[in-house]
Amino acid sequence: MKADRARELVAQMYGVGKKRVWIDPGRLEDVESALTKDDLRKLVESGVIRILQKKGQSRYRARILRIKKKKGRRRGPGSRKGPPGARLDPKKAWMRKIRAIRRLLKRLREKGVIDRKTYRRLYRQAKGGFIRSKAHVIELIEGR
């Protein structure tokens, strides 16, 4: 039996692809003299014919990517999916901003930088969403 046919039969017998069947090039005569599937089984047992292991998928690149992401890389605008609100809840963003502004306003009132009337006006503007940030508060006080 020809080597190609033997390879085909062994692949069928062991439920693997033809590419995974390795035949020892130095012992081709033994393979060609095999007549039955039983003969082929014996050749597999003796190591003349081998079933190669499946080729896996390398995790090398995946590991490097994970390390980079851990460092905070690869998080730019091109890698983002969904709206900004999906990444940071709009309510949480508002809470963070308004609390910072209100803390600043209280400190400024206590230090006497602004009077009660100005404090109230700025507080209401902050609540209304007019004031963008702490820097904006300072800009409004300085009258720019």
ABEGO torsion letter per residue (X at the ends): XBAAAAAAAAAAAAGBBAAABBBBAAAAAAAAABABAAAAAAAAAAGABBBBBBBBBBAAAAAAAAAAAAAGBGABAAABBEBAAAABBAAAAAAAAAAAAAAAAAAAAAAGABBAAAAAAAAAAAAAGABABAAAAAAAAAGX
